[in-house]
């Protein structure tokens, strides 16, 4: 007996279909035969929609006939191109099952976005690239079913002081920051996300490397997973200690650090302070890169000092039965002095 693709369980086809955007899905599978048409019409099947600037009429017609089956929507328009497509704005009330939304918007589109978010009661995932305002922050934090919030900021247009005692259910927060204003927004968000379980921060800034400038009384007891990509000029000795103080229940820590100057203070901090925090965590991945900075000493003495610190770090690991895999790579020649340390 010959095997036919129609013999695959419907559940398998629904999983396969989930990888296709709605237009691709209908282009490939529509009108192949009765079996595939029935799958496309199944109420169990939901759609991913990617909106582009100039959707043709046939694409728009396909969207209009399937508004209530679209659960994930992404606008591919850049903020300078006008923000939301007209189709989305004109029919926002018909996206009744939308659970995921990813958009880039300009400041002029903020009020439209706020109005749209208020009509999406099932929204669980939101990804924004935007200029944050008080109104937008208040609207996002008021979405009762929102669980995942991804925020990428660009130039702040106004000072924001918004704070609400209203509880929200955000459990995962991802943010890219690049200046002092972004820190302000990050902290305003964090102090109102007390159910947070996962935090990821990507920091591009060297001038404001302070982490979590929060009210002293706030402690995040629910956070278990933290991922930080952080830039320093010089290492902050209490960086990791302050992090753990604010998030004492961390189980998994991913830390990617670039430090312009890896000096004696850095190595002493890593071995004499951070190490004793690291060994208390269940799972870690720490990647540190930077330029070796031992001024006013000879190359021979510099290599001896690096060898000394390397031996100390490896010895600490020996004492805990080599629990971690440690990779120590250094380039200390006439071309430059750069090193990488990986602990995982």
QUIHU-V278211 format. One record per residue. N is the residue number from 1. RES is the residue in one letter. PSI is psi in degrees with one decimal (none if undefined). OMEGA is omega in whole degrees, 0 to 359 (999 if undefined). NEAR is the number of other C-alpha atoms within 8 Angstrom. Layout:
n=N res=RES psi=PSI omega=OMEGA near=NEAR
n=N res=RES psi=PSI omega=OMEGA near=NEAR
//
This chain:
n=1 res=X psi=127.4 omega=181 near=2
n=2 res=X psi=138.2 omega=176 near=3
n=3 res=X psi=141.8 omega=179 near=5
n=4 res=X psi=148.2 omega=181 near=6
n=5 res=X psi=-27.4 omega=179 near=5
n=6 res=X psi=-15.0 omega=181 near=6
n=7 res=X psi=-11.1 omega=177 near=6
n=8 res=X psi=144.7 omega=177 near=8
n=9 res=X psi=146.6 omega=179 near=7
n=10 res=X psi=-36.6 omega=181 near=7
n=11 res=X psi=-36.4 omega=179 near=6
n=12 res=X psi=-43.2 omega=180 near=8
n=13 res=X psi=-35.9 omega=178 near=9
n=14 res=X psi=-35.7 omega=176 near=9
n=15 res=X psi=-43.9 omega=179 near=8
n=16 res=X psi=-45.0 omega=182 near=8
n=17 res=X psi=-29.5 omega=184 near=8
n=18 res=X psi=-15.7 omega=180 near=10
n=19 res=X psi=-4.9 omega=183 near=6
n=20 res=X psi=140.5 omega=170 near=9
n=21 res=X psi=152.0 omega=189 near=11
n=22 res=X psi=-42.0 omega=181 near=9
n=23 res=X psi=-40.0 omega=177 near=9
n=24 res=X psi=-40.9 omega=183 near=8
n=25 res=X psi=-48.4 omega=181 near=11
n=26 res=X psi=-33.9 omega=179 near=9
n=27 res=X psi=-38.2 omega=184 near=7
n=28 res=X psi=-42.8 omega=193 near=6
n=29 res=X psi=-16.1 omega=184 near=9
n=30 res=X psi=136.8 omega=177 near=11
n=31 res=X psi=21.9 omega=172 near=7
n=32 res=X psi=-47.5 omega=175 near=7
n=33 res=X psi=-179.5 omega=183 near=7
n=34 res=X psi=-39.2 omega=183 near=7
n=35 res=X psi=-49.3 omega=182 near=7
n=36 res=X psi=-34.0 omega=176 near=11
n=37 res=X psi=-38.9 omega=179 near=12
n=38 res=X psi=-34.1 omega=177 near=8
n=39 res=X psi=-43.9 omega=180 near=9
n=40 res=X psi=-27.4 omega=180 near=9
n=41 res=X psi=0.2 omega=182 near=7
n=42 res=X psi=137.1 omega=179 near=7
n=43 res=X psi=-10.4 omega=177 near=6
n=44 res=X psi=-15.0 omega=185 near=4
n=45 res=X psi=125.1 omega=175 near=10
n=46 res=X psi=164.1 omega=190 near=9
n=47 res=X psi=150.8 omega=172 near=11
n=48 res=X psi=127.4 omega=183 near=12
n=49 res=X psi=129.0 omega=174 near=11
n=50 res=X psi=111.5 omega=181 near=9
n=51 res=X psi=137.3 omega=177 near=11
n=52 res=X psi=171.9 omega=189 near=9
n=53 res=X psi=-45.6 omega=186 near=7
n=54 res=X psi=72.0 omega=176 near=4
n=55 res=X psi=134.3 omega=179 near=8
n=56 res=X psi=166.8 omega=183 near=6
n=57 res=X psi=-39.6 omega=182 near=6
n=58 res=X psi=-33.0 omega=176 near=6
n=59 res=X psi=-44.7 omega=179 near=9
n=60 res=X psi=-40.3 omega=180 near=10
n=61 res=X psi=-38.4 omega=178 near=8
n=62 res=X psi=-42.2 omega=179 near=9
n=63 res=X psi=-45.9 omega=184 near=8
n=64 res=X psi=-29.9 omega=181 near=7
n=65 res=X psi=-1.9 omega=182 near=6
n=66 res=X psi=25.1 omega=181 near=8
n=67 res=X psi=-48.5 omega=188 near=10
n=68 res=X psi=7.1 omega=176 near=9
n=69 res=X psi=3.7 omega=179 near=12
n=70 res=X psi=120.1 omega=181 near=14
n=71 res=X psi=-18.9 omega=180 near=12
n=72 res=X psi=125.9 omega=182 near=11
n=73 res=X psi=132.6 omega=176 near=13
n=74 res=X psi=128.9 omega=174 near=10
n=75 res=X psi=124.4 omega=181 near=12
n=76 res=X psi=1.4 omega=181 near=10
n=77 res=X psi=137.9 omega=173 near=13
n=78 res=X psi=155.7 omega=186 near=9
n=79 res=X psi=-31.8 omega=182 near=10
n=80 res=X psi=-8.1 omega=181 near=7
n=81 res=X psi=5.8 omega=175 near=6
n=82 res=X psi=-1.2 omega=174 near=10
n=83 res=X psi=-117.3 omega=186 near=13
n=84 res=X psi=139.4 omega=171 near=11
n=85 res=X psi=147.8 omega=182 near=11
n=86 res=X psi=-35.0 omega=181 near=6
n=87 res=X psi=-41.1 omega=181 near=7
n=88 res=X psi=-45.1 omega=181 near=8
n=89 res=X psi=-43.0 omega=184 near=10
n=90 res=X psi=-22.7 omega=186 near=6
n=91 res=X psi=25.3 omega=184 near=8
n=92 res=X psi=-34.0 omega=183 near=9
n=93 res=X psi=-11.7 omega=181 near=7
n=94 res=X psi=-10.5 omega=178 near=7
n=95 res=X psi=62.7 omega=190 near=13
n=96 res=X psi=-18.5 omega=182 near=10
n=97 res=X psi=14.0 omega=182 near=10
n=98 res=X psi=125.2 omega=181 near=15
n=99 res=X psi=-21.1 omega=183 near=11
n=100 res=X psi=134.7 omega=181 near=11
n=101 res=X psi=130.1 omega=178 near=12
n=102 res=X psi=117.2 omega=184 near=10
n=103 res=X psi=153.8 omega=169 near=13
n=104 res=X psi=129.5 omega=183 near=13
n=105 res=X psi=157.5 omega=173 near=16
n=106 res=X psi=170.5 omega=181 near=12
n=107 res=X psi=-33.6 omega=181 near=7
n=108 res=X psi=-15.9 omega=182 near=5
n=109 res=X psi=0.5 omega=187 near=10
n=110 res=X psi=-46.7 omega=181 near=12
n=111 res=X psi=-37.7 omega=178 near=9
n=112 res=X psi=-41.5 omega=179 near=8
n=113 res=X psi=-42.5 omega=179 near=9
n=114 res=X psi=-44.0 omega=179 near=12
n=115 res=X psi=-39.6 omega=181 near=8
n=116 res=X psi=-44.8 omega=182 near=10
n=117 res=X psi=-32.1 omega=180 near=11
n=118 res=X psi=-15.1 omega=180 near=9
n=119 res=X psi=14.9 omega=180 near=8
n=120 res=X psi=74.6 omega=187 near=13
n=121 res=X psi=-18.6 omega=183 near=10
n=122 res=X psi=4.1 omega=186 near=10
n=123 res=X psi=125.1 omega=180 near=13
n=124 res=X psi=-26.0 omega=181 near=10
n=125 res=X psi=130.7 omega=179 near=11
n=126 res=X psi=125.6 omega=176 near=12
n=127 res=X psi=120.8 omega=183 near=10
n=128 res=X psi=139.5 omega=162 near=11
n=129 res=X psi=114.1 omega=193 near=11
n=130 res=X psi=172.9 omega=167 near=13
n=131 res=X psi=114.9 omega=186 near=13
n=132 res=X psi=140.9 omega=174 near=10
n=133 res=X psi=166.1 omega=178 near=10
n=134 res=X psi=-42.4 omega=181 near=9
n=135 res=X psi=-43.1 omega=181 near=8
n=136 res=X psi=-42.7 omega=179 near=12
n=137 res=X psi=-43.3 omega=179 near=11
n=138 res=X psi=-39.7 omega=181 near=10
n=139 res=X psi=-45.6 omega=181 near=11
n=140 res=X psi=-46.5 omega=183 near=9
n=141 res=X psi=-12.9 omega=180 near=8
n=142 res=X psi=-4.0 omega=180 near=8
n=143 res=X psi=109.8 omega=192 near=12
n=144 res=X psi=-33.3 omega=183 near=8
n=145 res=X psi=-0.5 omega=182 near=9
n=146 res=X psi=125.5 omega=180 near=14
n=147 res=X psi=-30.7 omega=184 near=10
n=148 res=X psi=126.7 omega=181 near=11
n=149 res=X psi=118.9 omega=179 near=12
n=150 res=X psi=121.6 omega=187 near=10
n=151 res=X psi=124.2 omega=173 near=12
n=152 res=X psi=119.3 omega=188 near=10
n=153 res=X psi=150.0 omega=163 near=13
n=154 res=X psi=-177.7 omega=197 near=7
n=155 res=X psi=123.3 omega=179 near=5
n=156 res=X psi=130.8 omega=184 near=10
n=157 res=X psi=-16.1 omega=183 near=7
n=158 res=X psi=155.7 omega=176 near=5
n=159 res=X psi=134.7 omega=184 near=5
n=160 res=X psi=128.5 omega=179 near=7
n=161 res=X psi=12.4 omega=188 near=6
n=162 res=X psi=132.9 omega=172 near=8
n=163 res=X psi=136.5 omega=180 near=6
n=164 res=X psi=142.3 omega=175 near=6
n=165 res=X psi=-4.2 omega=181 near=5
n=166 res=X psi=132.9 omega=182 near=5
n=167 res=X psi=143.2 omega=172 near=6
n=168 res=X psi=170.5 omega=187 near=12
n=169 res=X psi=23.6 omega=180 near=11
n=170 res=X psi=126.8 omega=183 near=12
n=171 res=X psi=-16.8 omega=179 near=11
n=172 res=X psi=129.1 omega=183 near=11
n=173 res=X psi=124.4 omega=179 near=13
n=174 res=X psi=129.7 omega=182 near=10
n=175 res=X psi=140.6 omega=172 near=12
n=176 res=X psi=129.3 omega=181 near=11
n=177 res=X psi=147.3 omega=183 near=13
n=178 res=X psi=-0.5 omega=179 near=8
n=179 res=X psi=178.6 omega=185 near=10
n=180 res=X psi=-36.2 omega=179 near=7
n=181 res=X psi=-36.2 omega=178 near=7
n=182 res=X psi=-36.5 omega=176 near=11
n=183 res=X psi=-40.4 omega=179 near=9
n=184 res=X psi=-46.9 omega=180 near=8
n=185 res=X psi=-44.4 omega=180 near=10
n=186 res=X psi=-45.8 omega=183 near=9
n=187 res=X psi=-35.4 omega=175 near=11
n=188 res=X psi=-38.3 omega=178 near=11
n=189 res=X psi=-47.7 omega=187 near=9
n=190 res=X psi=-41.6 omega=183 near=8
n=191 res=X psi=-8.7 omega=179 near=9
n=192 res=X psi=14.0 omega=180 near=11
n=193 res=X psi=63.2 omega=186 near=12
n=194 res=X psi=-5.9 omega=175 near=9
n=195 res=X psi=10.4 omega=184 near=11
n=196 res=X psi=134.7 omega=177 near=14
n=197 res=X psi=-23.5 omega=181 near=10
n=198 res=X psi=133.6 omega=180 near=11
n=199 res=X psi=129.6 omega=174 near=12
n=200 res=X psi=126.9 omega=179 near=10
n=201 res=X psi=127.4 omega=175 near=12
n=202 res=X psi=112.0 omega=185 near=10
n=203 res=X psi=122.2 omega=179 near=11
n=204 res=X psi=-1.9 omega=193 near=10
n=205 res=X psi=139.7 omega=176 near=12
n=206 res=X psi=-24.4 omega=189 near=8
n=207 res=X psi=-22.0 omega=181 near=6
n=208 res=X psi=68.2 omega=184 near=7
n=209 res=X psi=23.0 omega=181 near=9
n=210 res=X psi=133.5 omega=183 near=5
n=211 res=X psi=128.4 omega=170 near=7
n=212 res=X psi=70.6 omega=178 near=6
n=213 res=X psi=78.6 omega=189 near=6
n=214 res=X psi=165.4 omega=172 near=7
n=215 res=X psi=137.5 omega=185 near=5
n=216 res=X psi=-29.0 omega=186 near=4
n=217 res=X psi=-14.0 omega=186 near=4
n=218 res=X psi=124.5 omega=176 near=8
n=219 res=X psi=134.4 omega=183 near=8
n=220 res=X psi=97.8 omega=185 near=12
n=221 res=X psi=-12.8 omega=183 near=8
n=222 res=X psi=-16.7 omega=185 near=10
n=223 res=X psi=125.9 omega=179 near=14
n=224 res=X psi=-29.6 omega=184 near=10
n=225 res=X psi=127.3 omega=180 near=11
n=226 res=X psi=132.5 omega=176 near=12
n=227 res=X psi=120.3 omega=182 near=10
n=228 res=X psi=131.6 omega=169 near=12
n=229 res=X psi=114.9 omega=193 near=10
n=230 res=X psi=141.7 omega=177 near=14
n=231 res=X psi=135.5 omega=176 near=13
n=232 res=X psi=152.5 omega=163 near=13
n=233 res=X psi=-57.5 omega=172 near=9
n=234 res=X psi=148.7 omega=183 near=10
n=235 res=X psi=143.7 omega=173 near=10
n=236 res=X psi=117.7 omega=188 near=6
n=237 res=X psi=-30.1 omega=183 near=9
n=238 res=X psi=12.5 omega=183 near=6
n=239 res=X psi=-54.9 omega=183 near=8
n=240 res=X psi=-36.3 omega=179 near=9
n=241 res=X psi=-42.7 omega=179 near=9
n=242 res=X psi=-36.3 omega=178 near=9
n=243 res=X psi=-48.6 omega=182 near=10
n=244 res=X psi=-33.3 omega=178 near=10
n=245 res=X psi=-39.9 omega=180 near=8
n=246 res=X psi=-26.4 omega=184 near=9
n=247 res=X psi=71.3 omega=190 near=12
n=248 res=X psi=-12.3 omega=183 near=9
n=249 res=X psi=15.7 omega=179 near=10
n=250 res=X psi=132.6 omega=176 near=12
n=251 res=X psi=-34.7 omega=181 near=9
n=252 res=X psi=126.7 omega=181 near=11
n=253 res=X psi=123.0 omega=173 near=13
n=254 res=X psi=118.7 omega=185 near=10
n=255 res=X psi=115.9 omega=179 near=12
n=256 res=X psi=109.9 omega=186 near=10
n=257 res=X psi=132.1 omega=166 near=13
n=258 res=X psi=123.3 omega=181 near=10
n=259 res=X psi=123.9 omega=182 near=14
n=260 res=X psi=-37.9 omega=185 near=10
n=261 res=X psi=109.1 omega=175 near=11
n=262 res=X psi=97.5 omega=184 near=14
n=263 res=X psi=-170.3 omega=181 near=10
n=264 res=X psi=-37.1 omega=180 near=8
n=265 res=X psi=-40.6 omega=180 near=9
n=266 res=X psi=-50.2 omega=184 near=11
n=267 res=X psi=-39.7 omega=178 near=10
n=268 res=X psi=-37.9 omega=178 near=9
n=269 res=X psi=-46.5 omega=181 near=10
n=270 res=X psi=-45.5 omega=188 near=9
n=271 res=X psi=-38.0 omega=187 near=11
n=272 res=X psi=-15.3 omega=183 near=8
n=273 res=X psi=-59.9 omega=184 near=10
n=274 res=X psi=-37.4 omega=185 near=11
n=275 res=X psi=-39.6 omega=184 near=9
n=276 res=X psi=-13.3 omega=170 near=8
n=277 res=X psi=-42.4 omega=182 near=10
n=278 res=X psi=-43.7 omega=186 near=8
n=279 res=X psi=-11.4 omega=178 near=7
n=280 res=X psi=-10.3 omega=182 near=6
n=281 res=X psi=148.4 omega=182 near=11
n=282 res=X psi=-40.3 omega=185 near=7
n=283 res=X psi=128.4 omega=180 near=8
n=284 res=X psi=155.0 omega=170 near=12
n=285 res=X psi=106.0 omega=183 near=10
n=286 res=X psi=122.0 omega=182 near=13
n=287 res=X psi=118.0 omega=183 near=11
n=288 res=X psi=130.1 omega=178 near=11
n=289 res=X psi=152.0 omega=176 near=11
n=290 res=X psi=-179.4 omega=182 near=12
n=291 res=X psi=128.9 omega=179 near=11
n=292 res=X psi=129.1 omega=185 near=10
n=293 res=X psi=85.2 omega=173 near=8
n=294 res=X psi=81.6 omega=185 near=8
n=295 res=X psi=155.7 omega=173 near=4
n=296 res=X psi=29.8 omega=170 near=4
n=297 res=X psi=155.2 omega=183 near=7
n=298 res=X psi=162.3 omega=178 near=6
n=299 res=X psi=-37.5 omega=180 near=6
n=300 res=X psi=-46.2 omega=180 near=6
n=301 res=X psi=-33.4 omega=178 near=8
n=302 res=X psi=-43.7 omega=179 near=10
n=303 res=X psi=-36.6 omega=177 near=9
n=304 res=X psi=-41.6 omega=180 near=8
n=305 res=X psi=-42.6 omega=179 near=8
n=306 res=X psi=-38.9 omega=178 near=8
n=307 res=X psi=-38.4 omega=179 near=8
n=308 res=X psi=-47.4 omega=180 near=8
n=309 res=X psi=-37.2 omega=178 near=9
n=310 res=X psi=-45.2 omega=180 near=9
n=311 res=X psi=-39.5 omega=178 near=8
n=312 res=X psi=-42.5 omega=180 near=9
n=313 res=X psi=-44.0 omega=179 near=9
n=314 res=X psi=-33.9 omega=178 near=9
n=315 res=X psi=-40.0 omega=177 near=8
n=316 res=X psi=-39.0 omega=179 near=9
n=317 res=X psi=-34.8 omega=177 near=11
n=318 res=X psi=-36.8 omega=183 near=9
n=319 res=X psi=-19.1 omega=177 near=7
n=320 res=X psi=31.5 omega=174 near=7
n=321 res=X psi=39.6 omega=177 near=6
n=322 res=X psi=46.8 omega=180 near=8
n=323 res=X psi=-35.7 omega=183 near=7
n=324 res=X psi=151.9 omega=169 near=7
n=325 res=X psi=121.7 omega=183 near=8
n=326 res=X psi=127.0 omega=177 near=9
n=327 res=X psi=125.0 omega=183 near=8
n=328 res=X psi=112.6 omega=182 near=9
n=329 res=X psi=128.7 omega=180 near=7
n=330 res=X psi=145.2 omega=175 near=8
n=331 res=X psi=106.3 omega=186 near=8
n=332 res=X psi=67.9 omega=180 near=9
n=333 res=X psi=-168.8 omega=183 near=6
n=334 res=X psi=-22.1 omega=182 near=5
n=335 res=X psi=-24.2 omega=181 near=5
n=336 res=X psi=167.4 omega=182 near=7
n=337 res=X psi=99.6 omega=183 near=11
n=338 res=X psi=144.3 omega=179 near=11
n=339 res=X psi=159.5 omega=178 near=12
n=340 res=X psi=139.3 omega=176 near=12
n=341 res=X psi=127.5 omega=179 near=12
n=342 res=X psi=126.2 omega=177 near=12
n=343 res=X psi=118.4 omega=182 near=11
n=344 res=X psi=none omega=999 near=9
//
